[in-house]
């Protein structure tokens, strides 16, 4: 009987470390998703030493950027590094010796807020945007709004997903937030 009791105590001690909540842990690492370009992103592309090739560009509705000398170059779905490499490669094979190209996002595609807010609509995205800040941008909650959950359709997905509304719930560029109606 004493062996069973000690075995249970040992098992309980071993499992007590497994029950920690990963959200509460101080060792959790936030994973920042890699940004992929899409229509309506505004870019600053710089080709060092070539001021005529440097400027601001828009990713068009077809996902392309119209770039001097090159013409249309596909940007949709690419990271900034991939776009830089693609532009460098075309310039190096046709026009310049060892081009140095950088690209930065200077304007993200907009996000959308629908549902129980005072001013539903399209708004400019800024880095680090939360749902609460997005709702504030849209004039705040209506009196019928659900303050506990929202539905978000992430950019590039086909359906929306419900999320518990927390202070740190992030919005991405191109996301559509639908503030739900509460039920009594």
C-alpha positions as CSV (number, residue, x, y, z in Angstrom):
1,X,0.0,0.0,0.0
2,X,2.8,2.4,0.8
3,X,4.4,1.7,-2.5
4,X,1.2,2.6,-4.3
5,X,1.0,5.9,-2.3
6,X,4.6,6.8,-3.1
7,X,4.1,6.0,-6.7
8,X,1.0,8.3,-6.8
9,X,2.9,11.1,-5.1
10,X,5.8,10.7,-7.6
11,X,3.4,10.7,-10.5
12,X,1.6,13.8,-9.2
13,X,4.9,15.6,-8.8
14,X,6.1,14.6,-12.3
15,X,2.9,15.8,-13.9
16,X,2.6,19.0,-11.9
17,X,5.2,20.6,-14.3
18,X,3.1,19.6,-17.3
19,X,0.0,21.5,-16.2
20,X,1.4,25.0,-16.7
21,X,-0.6,27.3,-19.0
22,X,1.6,28.2,-22.0
23,X,-0.1,31.5,-22.3
24,X,0.8,32.5,-18.8
25,X,4.4,31.3,-19.2
26,X,7.1,34.0,-19.3
27,X,9.1,31.9,-21.7
28,X,6.7,32.0,-24.6
29,X,8.0,33.5,-27.8
30,X,5.8,35.5,-30.0
31,X,6.1,34.4,-33.6
32,X,5.9,37.3,-36.0
33,X,4.6,36.2,-39.4
34,X,6.6,37.0,-42.5
35,X,4.8,39.7,-44.5
36,X,3.8,38.8,-48.0
37,X,3.0,41.5,-50.5
38,X,-0.5,41.8,-52.0
39,X,-2.6,44.3,-54.0
40,X,-2.8,47.9,-52.6
41,X,0.6,47.7,-50.8
42,X,2.7,50.8,-51.4
43,X,6.4,50.2,-51.7
44,X,9.6,52.3,-51.8
45,X,12.1,50.5,-54.0
46,X,15.6,51.9,-54.1
47,X,18.3,50.9,-56.6
48,X,21.5,52.4,-55.2
49,X,23.3,54.7,-57.5
50,X,20.3,54.8,-59.9
51,X,18.0,57.6,-58.9
52,X,15.9,57.1,-62.1
53,X,15.0,53.6,-60.9
54,X,14.2,54.6,-57.3
55,X,10.7,55.6,-56.2
56,X,7.4,54.7,-54.8
57,X,5.4,51.9,-56.4
58,X,2.0,50.3,-55.9
59,X,1.2,46.6,-56.1
60,X,-1.7,46.7,-58.5
61,X,-4.9,44.7,-58.4
62,X,-3.3,42.0,-60.6
63,X,-0.4,41.6,-58.1
64,X,2.2,43.2,-60.3
65,X,4.5,46.3,-59.8
66,X,5.3,48.4,-62.9
67,X,9.0,49.0,-62.6
68,X,11.2,51.1,-64.9
69,X,13.2,49.2,-67.5
70,X,11.7,45.8,-66.4
71,X,8.0,46.5,-66.9
72,X,5.6,44.4,-64.9
73,X,7.1,42.2,-62.2
74,X,5.0,39.8,-60.1
75,X,5.0,40.9,-56.4
76,X,1.8,39.2,-55.0
77,X,2.7,36.6,-52.4
78,X,6.4,37.5,-52.3
79,X,8.3,38.7,-49.3
80,X,10.3,41.9,-49.5
81,X,13.5,39.9,-49.8
82,X,12.1,37.8,-52.6
83,X,11.0,41.0,-54.5
84,X,14.4,42.6,-54.0
85,X,16.1,39.4,-55.4
86,X,13.7,39.2,-58.4
87,X,14.3,42.9,-59.3
88,X,18.1,42.5,-58.8
89,X,18.2,39.4,-61.0
90,X,16.4,41.0,-63.9
91,X,18.4,44.2,-63.7
92,X,21.7,42.2,-63.5
93,X,20.9,40.1,-66.5
94,X,19.8,42.9,-68.7
95,X,20.9,46.4,-67.6
96,X,23.2,46.8,-64.5
97,X,26.3,45.2,-63.1
98,X,25.7,44.0,-59.5
99,X,22.6,46.1,-58.7
100,X,21.9,46.8,-55.0
101,X,18.1,46.8,-54.5
102,X,16.1,47.4,-51.3
103,X,12.3,47.4,-50.9
104,X,10.3,48.7,-48.0
105,X,6.5,48.8,-47.3
106,X,5.5,52.4,-46.9
107,X,1.7,51.8,-47.0
108,X,0.0,48.5,-46.1
109,X,-3.3,47.4,-47.7
110,X,-6.3,48.5,-45.8
111,X,-8.4,46.6,-43.2
112,X,-12.1,46.5,-43.0
113,X,-14.5,46.8,-40.0
114,X,-18.1,45.6,-40.3
115,X,-21.0,44.9,-38.0
116,X,-21.8,46.6,-34.7
117,X,-19.5,49.7,-35.0
118,X,-20.5,53.3,-35.5
119,X,-18.7,53.8,-38.8
120,X,-18.2,50.6,-40.7
121,X,-15.7,50.8,-43.6
122,X,-12.2,50.6,-44.9
123,X,-9.3,52.0,-42.9
124,X,-5.5,52.3,-43.4
125,X,-3.5,49.6,-41.7
126,X,-0.6,50.5,-39.3
127,X,1.8,48.1,-37.8
128,X,0.8,46.5,-34.5
129,X,-2.9,47.2,-34.9
130,X,-5.2,45.4,-32.4
131,X,-8.9,44.8,-32.8
132,X,-9.7,47.3,-30.1
133,X,-7.8,50.0,-31.9
134,X,-9.5,49.0,-35.2
135,X,-12.9,49.3,-33.5
136,X,-11.9,52.7,-32.1
137,X,-10.9,53.8,-35.5
138,X,-14.4,52.8,-36.8
139,X,-16.1,55.0,-34.2
140,X,-16.4,52.5,-31.4
141,X,-18.9,49.8,-30.5
142,X,-22.7,50.3,-30.9
143,X,-24.9,49.7,-27.9
144,X,-25.7,46.2,-29.4
145,X,-22.1,45.1,-29.9
146,X,-20.7,41.9,-28.3
147,X,-17.7,43.0,-26.3
148,X,-16.5,39.4,-25.8
149,X,-16.0,38.0,-29.3
150,X,-15.4,39.1,-32.9
151,X,-15.3,37.3,-36.2
152,X,-12.2,37.9,-38.4
153,X,-11.6,36.9,-42.0
154,X,-7.9,36.9,-42.4
155,X,-6.5,38.1,-45.7
156,X,-6.2,35.3,-48.2
157,X,-8.6,32.9,-46.4
158,X,-12.1,32.1,-47.5
159,X,-14.0,32.0,-44.2
160,X,-14.1,34.0,-41.0
161,X,-13.2,32.6,-37.6
162,X,-14.5,33.7,-34.2
163,X,-12.0,35.0,-31.6
164,X,-12.3,35.9,-28.0
165,X,-11.9,39.7,-27.8
166,X,-8.7,40.4,-25.8
167,X,-6.6,43.5,-25.6
168,X,-3.8,42.0,-27.7
169,X,-5.8,40.4,-30.5
170,X,-4.0,41.5,-33.6
171,X,-5.3,42.6,-37.0
172,X,-3.4,42.1,-40.2
173,X,-3.4,44.1,-43.4
174,X,-6.4,43.2,-45.5
175,X,-8.2,41.5,-42.7
176,X,-12.0,42.0,-42.3
177,X,-13.3,42.4,-38.7
178,X,-17.0,41.8,-38.1
179,X,-18.1,43.0,-34.7
180,X,-20.9,40.6,-33.6
181,X,-24.2,41.5,-32.0
182,X,-24.7,40.4,-28.5
183,X,-27.7,38.3,-27.4
184,X,-29.3,38.8,-24.0
